Amino acid sequence: MKRIYLLASALTLVFASCQKSADEAAEETMALPQEESLAIAEDQCGTMGVLGDKLAENPELATKMAAVEEHTKEAINNGWTKRLAADGKIEIPVVFHVLYNSSDENIPLSQLQEQVDALNEDFNLQNPGRNTIPSEFSAVEANIDIRFVLEDVIRVKTKKRQWRPDDSMKFSSSDGSDVVNPQEFLNIWVVSNMPYRGGNILGYAQFPGGSWSTDGVVLDHRFTGTTQYSTGRTATHEVGHWLNLRHIWGDGGCGATDYVDDTPDSDAPSRGCPGYPTINCGTADMTMNFMDYSDDPCLNMFTEGQKSRMLSVFANGGFRATMAD
């Protein structure tokens, strides 16, 4: 996921707290500059922060996610994921919800198709940068064998100039767009900037186990498909979360887990395009893994362990099993 630093202090976007305020209400009437500098939040992926908020709001979510974890272990230990992989490619239709206020946010069909193409590259060993993967890691590089197909595009002219990552964009009642058949389709909401914790996040996703009414991925329009900021790898990262992958550093210090055995231990996300080897926690970091925070051109692989974890959600009894029927 690409990180763009603040270019000029005079153009800094200053955001108020996430609580309802007069400033928040004014979002519907105050236009943002068309070419503002982009200040990226330290946690440029908002998935874990949003998950924390949801767990605090709904303690039952922890129980549902624990059940997904139990199924994941069972599916891997009993060989269900291997049998599923042998059955052939899983095809996932994608519904885009393009929520726009200004014309530049109403991104064209060609850009959405570029995003789908990037997903297909990354999930099928066709990533253009995979020849740079060090030999230490190439042995565990995996073909996930999932194909994404652009199913539909829903365009909604909205009064919103920005969206907080509170799932409001997923409901027509809050000037967004309602989810479409989430047990069959991957829903992706494309929005304007998303202020969060002192900056903008590039996207966020909902893990398996959450409410079907909010299931899917949200992306900033500037990080969707091919743009001056993006080659589409933000979506690859977020779809990884949607398929139950965690950040490769486990969102903690040395010893924190991403629940995958063949990804090395690390203590923090990578930034930019780190050289190899970058040593943390006594091992070389897999900085090129799609679940890290390296820049788009330097994200190039999933592992076999990550593949097993993702495929488990499609196995019999899995949260997304209807997509594999």
PyMOL commands that set and color helices and strands:
alter all, ss='L'
color gray80, all
select helices_A, chain A and resi 9-11+22-28+47-57+60-77+80-86+103-105+109-122+130-132+135-138+168-170+172-174+212-214+221-223+233-242+296-298+304-312+321-324
alter helices_A, ss='H'
color red, helices_A
select strands_A, chain A and resi 90-100+146-157+186-191+194-196+199-201+203-205+217-220+279-280+283-284
alter strands_A, ss='S'
color yellow, strands_A
deselect
rebuild
show_as cartoon
